[in-house]
Each structure stands twice: as C-alpha cells, then as structure tokens.
Amino acid sequence: MDTKNLKVAFVTDDGNTISQHFGRAQYYEVVTIENGIIIHRERREKAGHHTFHGQEEHGEHHGPDHGFDEHSQGKHRMMTATIVDCRILVARGMGNGAYQHMVNANIKPIITHNKTIDDAVQEIIKGTIVNHEEKLH
C-alpha cells in the first residue's frame, strides 16, 4: 500500500487524540496525505454507541458471536458509511466484529499504541506503524 498518498480515518472525540474504543468514538478525523505530506484534515460525524441510544450497551450479554451477528454488522455498516473513501482506519481498541467488517469493506484497520493522530500519521507515512491486533476484543 502506498502510505504516502491516501486518506486515513482516525476515531476521535477531540480531533487530536485517537480514541481507545472504535464504537464509542463520536467522530472520524480524516487526514489526506499526498506525497508524504498532510494536505487536508476534516472531521466527520461517526455513528456509534451514542447513536444507538437505548440499545444494549457494549460489554453486556455478549456471547461468542457478538460483533458478527446481523444486528452488529448493521451497526458496523452505519459506522463505516462516512469513511468509504478512506484506505485505513486507526483506533486504539476495537472489537473483532468491527475489525473484520473493516477488512471486508476494503478499509485496513490498524490498532495502534499511539495516543495522538499526529504521531500515528508520521508512522503511517514512514511505513513503521504497528498493528496491535492483540488489543482486539
């Protein structure tokens, strides 16, 4: 993958830090990179746990198929709708179902240790960002 020319979506609540949980973040900060330089940044609304008010809270009554059932996949489709133009999604934590949904949507999910978007962007440009799949739940 060309890491010097792409759009990357970061889950965030403030536009600077990467959220620890994909489903709970309120926004995407979308960074456009051309020739290894950030040329554009924009914040996009993101569906998430706050959108699905009144429905089962994350962590309650989860069985082994949680995140892979049709109900969860419908939520994942809603969460992905605003970033279909992005090649990468970066979070600091994510469920297995959401992760697999991103893969199936041709968006590479990366679970990072970086706390800030700026630090993660630099690692993406350099091609040194590490995907910590062990943080999936």
GIFENCOR-V899540 format. One line per field, one symbol per residue. ss: DSSP state (A for helix, B for strand, O for the rest). psi: psi as a letter, one per 30 degrees, with the letter a starting at -180 (. if undefined). burial: I if it has 24 or more other C-alpha atoms within 12 Angstrom, else O. A space follows every 50 residues. Layout:
ss=???
psi=???
burial=???
This chain:
ss=OOOOOBBBBBBBOOOOBOOOOAAAOOBBBBBBBBOOBBBBBBBBBOOOOO OOOOOOOOOOOOOOOOOOOAAAAAAAAAAAAAAOOOOBBBBOOBOAAAAA AAAAOOOBBBBOOOOBAAAAAAAAAAOOOOOOAAABO
psi=kjgfjlkkkkklfffelkkfkeffkflkjkkkkkhgkjfkkkkkkkkaef ehkflkkkfkhkafgkffleeeeeeeeeffeggfgkfkkklfllleeeee eeefghkjkkjlfkekeeeeeeeeefggkkjifffk.
burial=OOIIIIIIIIIIIOIIIIIIIIIIIIIIIIIIIOOOOIOOOOIIIIIIIO OOOOOOOIOOOOOOOOIOOOOIIOIIIIIIOOIIOIIIIIIIIIIIIIII IIOOIOIIIIIIIIIIIIOIIOOIIOOOOOIOOOOII
